[in-house]
Amino acid sequence: MSHIRKFFEKYFIINDLLKKMHRSLSDSLIISSRFYPLETILGIIQVMIDAVSSSEPSHPV
């Protein structure tokens, strides 16, 4: 039975770490969205997509 207990101890430790990571990630997203409006973030993403699609070689006809 001890191996089951060890498994659950490890599971809860990992679960706790994941919760902490998720909390800090969502906090940083909230902070960044406070400084940068959503339109700005979407604009940056659109520029990146345009840069990638324009850098692809055009297929000869």
HUZINOR-V206199 format. One record per backbone hydrogen bond with DSSP energy under -1.0 kcal/mol. NH is the residue of the N-H (numbers start at 1). CO is the residue of the C=O. Records with the same first field share a line. If there is no record, write none. Layout:
# HUZINOR-V206199
NH=CO + CO
This chain:
# HUZINOR-V206199
5=1
6=2
7=3
8=4
9=5
10=6
11=7
12=8
13=9
14=10
15=11
16=12
17=13
18=14
19=15
20=16
21=17
22=18
23=19
24=20
25=21
26=22
27=23
28=24
29=25
30=26
31=27
32=28
33=29
34=30
35=31
36=32
41=37
42=38
43=39
44=40
45=41
46=42
47=43
48=44
49=45
50=46
51=47
52=48
53=49
54=50
55=51
